[in-house]
């Protein structure tokens, strides 16, 4: 897919159009309420796929979209990267900044509270650009948004990494029953990468298990798409 395909998307797939701002604001407030309701939502450990991929790369400048409380960006900084984490939840960003300072990597981490519908990274500035589980949010065109934000940020020779859920867990409730999340090929296609500019390194499923609130464990592999800019 190419630039002209992007313009043809319906409004609900581009975070534009009537009602888009209200929907974004409602989602932001919902996430703010989740963060304010707990001392911490997420683990301090990096996402496993990110740790595996980063271990194969020379440290440089990294971008972590939808960074939450900053665990991945902080871990990358501890491994020699200079990282930028972006999330629309200001409570999460404040925690990320505090935790980075606590871990002694505050000078290597920048955290930005911003809505990706409006914010754009510096073009071609990042050796690694990653996002985890963002496109499994409550629809509203998140895959299309990633196509606009992620690929332009990657420097020549840099890596773009998208990791997402392949399915909702069995205990997620009737509202998500039967909902199909994008698989590896759909995720790759949605990034709208220019032919000849990118090499596909990974496009598949990564084994993973998850536990229900009652402790029941079930398989729930992750979708992993990893490409390198030529």
C-alpha positions in Angstrom: 0.0 0.0 0.0 1.2 3.5 -0.7 0.5 7.1 0.3 -2.6 7.5 -1.9 -4.2 4.5 -0.2 -4.0 6.4 3.1 -6.1 9.3 1.9 -8.8 6.9 0.9 -9.4 5.6 4.4 -12.9 6.3 6.0 -12.8 9.0 8.7 -13.2 6.4 11.5 -9.9 4.9 10.5 -7.9 8.1 10.6 -9.0 9.5 14.0 -10.7 12.3 12.1 -14.3 13.3 11.3 -17.4 14.0 13.4 -17.1 12.7 17.0 -13.5 11.7 16.7 -12.3 14.2 19.4 -15.0 13.1 21.8 -14.1 9.5 21.4 -10.4 10.2 21.9 -11.1 12.3 25.0 -13.3 9.5 26.4 -10.6 7.0 25.9 -8.0 9.2 27.5 -10.2 9.9 30.5 -10.9 6.1 30.9 -7.1 5.4 30.9 -6.4 8.3 33.3 -9.0 6.8 35.7 -7.3 3.4 35.5 -3.9 4.8 36.3 -5.3 7.0 39.1 -7.0 4.0 40.6 -3.8 2.0 41.2 -0.3 2.6 42.4 1.0 0.9 39.3 -0.8 -0.9 36.4 2.1 -2.5 34.6 5.3 -4.5 35.4 8.6 -2.8 35.6 10.0 -5.5 33.3 10.4 -4.9 29.6 8.2 -6.7 27.1 10.0 -9.9 26.2 9.9 -9.4 22.4 11.4 -5.9 22.8 14.2 -7.3 25.0 15.0 -10.0 22.5 15.0 -7.7 19.5 17.0 -4.9 21.2 19.6 -7.4 22.3 20.4 -7.9 18.6 20.8 -4.2 17.8 23.4 -1.6 18.5 22.0 0.9 21.0 21.0 4.2 19.4 17.8 6.3 19.7 14.5 4.5 20.4 10.9 5.5 20.3 8.3 3.7 22.4 4.7 4.6 21.5 1.9 4.1 24.0 4.6 3.7 26.6 2.3 3.6 29.6 4.4 3.9 32.8 7.6 3.7 30.8 9.1 0.2 31.6 10.3 -0.4 28.1 11.8 3.1 27.6 13.5 2.9 31.0 14.9 -0.6 30.3 16.2 0.6 26.9 17.9 3.5 28.5 19.6 1.1 31.0 20.9 -0.8 28.0 22.6 2.2 26.5 19.8 3.6 24.3 18.5 7.1 24.3 14.7 6.7 24.5 11.6 8.7 23.9 8.3 7.4 25.4 4.9 8.8 24.3 1.5 8.2 25.9 -1.7 10.2 26.1 -2.2 9.5 29.8 -0.5 12.2 31.8 -0.6 10.2 35.0 1.4 7.4 33.3 3.9 9.8 31.9 4.5 11.4 35.3 5.1 8.0 36.8 7.5 7.2 33.9 9.6 10.3 34.5 9.8 9.6 38.2 10.7 6.0 37.7 13.4 6.9 35.2 15.0 9.3 37.6 14.8 6.7 40.4 16.6 4.2 38.2 19.3 6.8 37.3 18.4 7.0 33.6 16.4 10.2 33.6 18.9 12.0 31.4 18.6 9.2 28.8 14.8 9.1 28.7 12.4 11.7 27.4 8.7 11.2 28.1 6.0 13.1 26.2 2.3 13.3 27.1 0.6 13.6 23.7 -2.3 12.3 21.6 -0.9 10.4 18.6 -3.8 11.7 16.6 -1.9 15.1 16.6 1.7 14.4 17.7 4.3 13.3 15.3 7.9 12.2 16.0 11.0 13.7 14.3 11.2 12.1 10.8 14.0 9.5 10.4 15.4 10.1 13.9 15.0 6.7 15.5 17.1 3.5 15.2 14.2 1.5 16.9 10.5 2.5 16.9 8.2 0.1 18.8 4.7 -0.2 20.0 3.1 -2.9 22.1 -0.6 -3.9 22.2 -1.8 -0.4 21.0 -3.6 -1.8 18.0 -5.7 -4.1 20.1 -7.4 -1.2 21.8 -11.1 -0.6 21.3 -10.9 -0.3 17.5 -11.2 3.3 16.2 -8.5 2.9 13.5 -5.5 2.3 15.7 -3.7 0.3 12.9 -4.2 3.2 10.5 -2.8 5.6 13.0 0.4 3.5 13.4 1.0 3.7 9.7 1.0 7.5 9.9 3.3 7.7 13.0 5.8 4.8 13.0 7.4 4.3 9.6 8.3 7.9 9.0 10.2 8.0 12.4 12.6 5.2 11.5 16.1 6.0 10.3 17.8 4.2 7.4 19.0 0.8 8.8 16.6 1.2 11.7 14.0 -1.3 13.0 10.3 -1.0 13.4 8.6 -3.3 15.8 4.9 -3.9 16.3 3.7 -6.4 18.9 0.0 -7.1 19.5 -2.5 -9.5 21.0 -3.6 -12.2 18.6 -6.9 -12.6 20.5 -8.8 -11.5 23.5 -8.6 -13.9 26.5 -11.5 -16.2 27.1 -12.5 -14.4 30.2 -12.7 -10.9 28.6 -16.5 -11.0 28.5 -19.3 -11.1 25.9 -18.5 -7.6 24.5 -15.4 -9.0 23.0 -16.7 -12.5 22.2 -16.1 -13.3 18.6 -14.0 -10.2 18.0 -11.1 -10.9 15.6 -7.9 -9.0 16.1 -5.5 -8.3 13.2 -3.0 -11.1 12.6 0.6 -10.8 11.5 0.0 -10.3 7.7 -2.8 -7.8 8.3 -0.7 -5.9 10.7 2.2 -5.8 8.3 0.0 -4.6 5.4 -1.6 -1.9 7.6 1.8 -0.3 8.0 1.7 0.7 4.4 5.4 0.3 3.9 6.8 1.5 0.6 8.0 -1.4 -1.6 11.8 -1.7 -1.8 12.4 0.5 1.3 11.9 -2.2 4.0 13.0 -5.8 4.7 10.7 -8.0 6.7 12.6 -9.7 9.5 9.7 -11.2 11.4 6.0 -11.6 10.7 4.4 -14.2 12.8 3.2 -15.3 16.2 5.3 -15.5 19.4 4.3 -18.1 21.9 2.9 -16.7 25.2 0.6 -17.7 28.0 -1.6 -15.6 30.2 -3.4 -16.2 33.5 -6.9 -15.2 34.3 -7.8 -13.4 37.5 -8.6 -16.8 39.0 -5.2 -18.1 37.9 -6.3 -20.2 35.0 -3.5 -20.2 32.4 -4.2 -20.4 28.6 -2.1 -19.8 25.5 -2.4 -16.4 23.9 0.4 -15.8 21.4 1.5 -12.4 20.4 1.5 -11.0 16.9 5.0 -9.8 16.0 6.0 -7.7 13.0 9.6 -6.6 12.7 10.9 -4.8 9.7 14.2 -3.0 8.9 14.5 0.1 6.8 17.0 -0.3 4.0 
